[in-house]
């Protein structure tokens, strides 16, 4: 089949959207004191409501996949169309004008796990999962962090032992987003305790409904429970569900982590709140204050620069190129911008943030400010990101004291 022109593609996409989704109403001008009074970094819902949202998201995903718009840049063998990144971006721009179910439940599965399966999975795993993930038949999650292995991922101790054509996984993972509604998960486990910490790891695809998998919610200081801890008790995984070679899980994890950092930094950090922030400044009659104006200008400029850099990086990923240290830079910029926004709001509102007095637009920022520090940890802490940039971009020497030669079992705990 010949490749359609971009104009033909856009016309087809527009016809599909017009037939299947209502157009968004003209966005009303934001008025301070009107509308929803909630500002949050994480969307926090009760689990029953979340289950319904996921079902609606999957239904929409299936509909657009079957129409040829669910995996626009992907290879044909997995249901993709193999079109350039520009086509995918064009469709996203059109879809943003229509009322569709939130697709946030696919951020990890399609943004991080599916590309890793394409790069490192067996033919059986690719055939079994890639098509289903992009069609919305299954949802994926990422199982990396542990109580003793957060930013230092190579310190993980969840083990996978070979048993014929299967592996038996036992251990615990924490801070797993969406585990409670996911069907599969990408897990990194230790397969050789006699090798150095970075070298005895292997990646697998695990069935989240398998016997021995237990999922428990983790309560955040915002009051919500967006994350989970997951326990694995002798969970069996077929060898054809292994990702990459045995003991090469570190490279598999890097592929996923770079995509995760791109996702965290993709928006630039805080851009969606600018209208609200500007109206807040006007309401409190601080729009003529030179210090306030200067700080607000810095936030907007940093966000714009990060957004443009991230667009270039995301285009690279969608075109099939391996993400590099620029993803660490994107993640650093995104979280730094969110922190700047939180600090600015705190400066403007002061003690109004502390207690819910009923005054519109004040305590509402509390969830965002409490949730923002989590972004400095997710996907690798800021300190780890700075080390990556220092070593791989600036060419600086590695941190002393990292034991890359001793067997993991001999390291001091």
Secondary structure, 3 states (H helix, E strand, C coil): CCCCCHHHHHHHHHHHHHHHCCECCCCCCCCCCCCCCCCCCCCCCCHHHHHHHHHHHHHHHHHHHHCCCCCCCCCHHHCCCCCCHHHHHHHHHHHCCECCCCCHHHHHHHHHHHHHHHHHECHHHHHHHHHHHHHCCCCEEEECCECCECCCHHHCCCEEEEECCEEEEEEEECCCCCHHHCCEEEEEEECCCCCCCCCCEEEEEEECCCCCEEEEEECCCCCCCCEEEEEEEEEEEEHHHEECCCCCHHHHHHHHHHHHHHHHHCCCCCHHHHHHHHHHHHHCCCCCCHHHHHHHHHHHHHHHHHHHHHHHHHHHHHCCCCCCCHHHHHHHHHHHHHHHHHHHHHHHHHHHHCCCCCCCCCHHHHHHHHHHHHHCCCCCCHHHHHHHHHHHCCCCCCCCCCCCCCCHHHCCC
